[in-house]
Amino acid sequence: MPTDTSAPEAADPVLADIGAALFHLRRIWAKPDLMKRIRAQTPGERPLQISNLMVVNAVAALTAAAAAEESGRADDDPDRSCSEVTVGAVAERLEIDPSTASRLVGHAIDAGLLSRRPSPVDARRANLGLTEAGHRVKQVADRFRRAYLDTLMTGWSADERAEFARLLTRFADAAVQVPRYSDGIDEIFKEAGAAD
């Protein structure tokens, strides 16, 4: 007896719940008024942008990694090289193309959040760093993020928070390795016959 391939597959209710929760989070966190509220709180010629925060976080993480790498080397190592934070490193960290990273870095520099110094290794490159304002923005953003998450997880035990962090990190790492969902939108409509 042939199998009916047009019948819907049996849905795993847990996966359906996860998908619904992620879709709901995306709708909440992508509200169109978010950028308006951020801009209203940052008066001036060039208000703070979400991309500024992304670049500040990337440069801070890359700077910390470079410092850890430097401290791990012996001071008398003749092959010691200077670790730098470049636009290319920011592009890689944010998983965007270098031209987009260059534009975003330029905006963060214009906003006074980053400094650009000549590279001691290669004059064609710039070595990026956080300015005092950039450090303040990072500290405030981190504090707000922690307070927001703390509010969302009110009533969770320390073990529940730790387990959630472990599982969410594992989930995010898997999503980076298999970033297919957004690429499959055309296939979803094609298979459903909605593209006709």
N, C-alpha and C positions, 0 to 999 in steps of 0.2 A: 504494500500500500504506500503510495507516494506521500511524502511529507508536505504539508501546506506551508510553503515558504512565505506566503503573504501574511500569515497570522503574526500578530505582534509577539515579540519574544517575551518570555516571562521576566518581568521587571524585578530586580532585587530592591525591596522596599528601602533598605538602608542606603543604597546608592541613590535612589530617588530622593530620599530625605536630604542627603548631602548636596545633591545637585540643586534642590530647591533652596536650601540654606545659602549656598554660594550665590545663586541668582539673586536672592533677597539682599544679601550683603552688597552685591554690586550695585543694585538699585539705590540702596541707602547711601553708599559712599560715593556715588557718582551723581548726586543731586546737582542740578544746574546752578542752584544758588550758592554752592560752596565757594566757587571762585569769586562771586560777588561779595560774599562775607569777608573773605581773605583780603580782597582789594580795599574794602571799606575800612579795614583795620590797619592798612599800611598806606597812609596818605603820602603823596610825593609824586615826582615825575615818573618814577619807575617803581610801581608797587611790587611787593613780594609775590612771586609766582610759585606754584607747586613745583615747577621745574627747578627753581632756585633751591628749594629744600632737597630735591633729589640730588643735585650737583653738590651741595654742601655735605650731605650724608656720604656721597661717594668719595669726595676729597678727604673727609675726616677718616673714613675707613681705610682708604689707601695710605694716608699719612701714618695712621697707627700701624698698619702692616709693614710699611717701610721702616718705621722706627723699631719695630720688633725684629725685623730682618737685620738692621744695623747693629742692634744690641747683641744679636746672636753671633756676630762675627768677632773674631779676635782682633784687637786693636793693632797687632803687629802683622796682620795678614797683608802681604804685598799685592794680592789680587783684589783687595777690597775696592768695591765700586760704590759710587753714590747712588742710593735709591731715590728715585724721583717720582712725583705725581704729575703725569702728563695728560694732555687731552686724550691721547690714545688709550691710556689706562682708564680714564673716566668713561670713555665710550665702551670699553670692554666691560667695565663694572656695571654700567647701566644697560648693557646689551642693546646699544643703539649704534648707528653708523657714525664714523668720525666727523663727518660734516655737521650732523645734528649736534653731536657733543661739542664741537667747536662753537656753534651758535649758542648753545645753552651755557657753556662756560663763559662766553663773552657777555651774556646777559647777567650772570652772577658777578662778574667783575664790575660791570656797569652799576650793579646794585650795591657795590661796596662789600660784597661777601667773600670774594676771593682776591688774592694777589697773584700776579704773574711775574716771576723772576726769570732771568736768563738761566738756562741750564749750564752748569759747570762742565757737563760731559759733552753736550752737543749744542752749539749755538743756534741751531735751527729749531730747537725745541724750547718750550717754556716749562718751568717747574712751578706747579700750582700749590698754593697754600691758603688756609683760611685766614681771613683778617680777624681783628677783634670782633667786628660786627658779625662775621660768619660764625665765630665760636659762640657768641651770644644766641644767635638764631638757632644753632644746633642744640644748645643747652635748653632753650625754651621749648623747642619742638619736641625734644626727648621728654621733658617734664610733662608737657601736655599729652603726649602719646601714652606715657605711663599712667597718668591720672585717668585718661579715657578708658584704657584697658582695665584699670583697677575698678572703675565704676561698672564696666560691663561684667566683670567677674566677681561682683559683690556676692558673698555667700559661698563662693567656691573655696574648697579646702586647698591647702598648700600642695597636697598630692594631686588634686584634680588640675590645678594650674600647671604643675610640672608635667603631668601626663599630656595635657592639651598642647603645651609648648613642644614636647617631644614629637607628638603625632602631627601637629601642624607643620613643624619643620620638615619632617619626613615627607609629608604631602607636598609641600612647596618644592622640595628638592626633586621629587618625582615629576612635578609639573614642569620644571625647568628641563628635565631630560626628555620629556615627551610633550612638547608644546603644540598639540594638534587641535585642541578644541576650537580656537578661533579660526584656524585654517579650514575647518570642516563646515563652516556655515553654508557655503555654496552647495556642498554635497548634501547637507540636510534638506535644503529646499529642492534640490534636484531629485533626490530620492523620494521626497514627499509629493513631488509633482506640482509644487507651488511655483516653479520657475516658468511654467508654460503660460 
